[in-house]
Amino acid sequence: MIDAHTFITYEKQIRNLHIQEARLVRRREKETAELRALREERIQKQQSQNPAKPAKDGFVFSTVQIDRDSGLPALSENFNREHSSTALAADTRLLTPSS
């Protein structure tokens, strides 16, 4: 009884909400489909530009290619930098006389 009274009182607002909801659902479905199409197009474009050519050892990309294409500092540079500083610190500890 209360539900019927509420529905009758707010019938216009409820109808408008249903219409808006339907519009939003259709828009989301359309934009999701468009996103999937764009994503698929991008993947196909990337695959056509960089076809996989596995090397003899079975790896598709060398570490040089990964470092170059990632835009990040080379892993080998970071490794050398980190380990040279720890090695230097260890060497200086060995050279300082202990009290």
Secondary structure, DSSP 8 states (H G I E B T S, - for coil): -HHHHHHHHTHHHHHHHHHHHHHHHHHHHHHHHHHHHHHHHHHHHHHHHS-----TTS-SS-HHHHHHHH-S--HHHHHHHHHHHHHHHHHHHHHS---
